[in-house]
Amino acid sequence: MEPIPLPSYVHYELLLQLLERQTSFAVNQKPAVREQVHQLISTLRKALAQQRQLEQTCIRANLPIEYRWSLNSASFEPEHSPDVLPLAHKPEVGN
C-alpha cells in the first residue's frame, strides 16, 4: 500500500510562528482584526491536533504515512481534478 501523504509539521509551525510573532504584533491596536488573527491561530492549532489524531488512527490500522514538504514530491498528481485548483502553470521541460 502506498503511504498516506500528510503535510509536514513544519508547515503548521511556519504559519503559527508568522501569525503569532508578526501578524499579531502588526494588528495589536486593531481589536477586530486581532480577534480574527487569534481565531486563525486557534484553527491552525486544531488542524494540527486533528492531523495527529489521524496519524494515530493510521498507526493503529498499520497504514504507512509519508510527510510531504510540497506538492512537487507527490508521485501521483491528477491532471484535472474538480476538487483541486492549480496554483501555478508548470512550464514544459525544454521550453
N, C-alpha and C positions, 0 to 999 in steps of 0.2 A: 504494500500500500504506500502511496505517495505521502510524504509528510504534509501535515496541515500547515499552511502558511499563516503566520501571525506577525503583527508588527513587532519590531524590536522595542524593548523598553526605552531605548534612547529617544525614540520619537515622543513618547509621553514626557520624559524628563526635559527635553528641549523646550517643548511647548509650555510646560509648567514653570520652568525657570524664567522664560521670557515673560510670561504673564505675571508671575509673582515679583520679579525683580525690576522689570522695566515698565510694563503696561500699567500695573497697579500704581507705581510711582507717578507716572505721567498723568493719570486721571484722579489723583488723590484729592484734588479740590473740586471734583465734579461728582457729587454723590450718586446721581442716577447712573452714570457711566461706570463708576466704581463698583456699584452693586452688580451690574451686568458682568463685569470682569470677574468678580468673586463667584458669580453663578457659573461662569465658563470654567473657572478653575475647579470648582466642585464637580462639574460634569466630567471633566477630564480625569479627576481622581476616581470617580465612579466607573468610568470606562476602563481604567487600568485595573481596578478591583474586579470588574466583570471579566476582563481578559484572564486574570489569574484564576478565577473560578473555572473558566473554560479550559484552561491548561490542566487544572486538577482533574476535571472530568475526562479529558483526553488521556491523562496518565493512568487513571483508574481503568479506562477502557483499552489500555495498551495501544493507543493511537499515537503515531510519531508526530512531533511538532518541529517546524522549521521556522526560526525567527528571520524575518526579512527586513533588510535595511532600505530597500527600494523596490519599485515595481520592475526595474530592469533585471533583477536577479530571478524573476519568476520564469519558470520553464514553460509555462502554458499561459498564453495571453489570447483570449478570443479576439478575432478581428473586429467583429461588430456585435457587441452585446447591448441590448436595450438598457441594461442596468449600469453600464459603465460609460462615462463620458471621457473622451480623450483629453489629456492635459496639454499635450503639445504634439505637433506633427514631427515624426521622426524621419529625417531625410534618408533616402536610399543610399547604400554604400556606393561610392564612385560618382555621385552627383555633386 
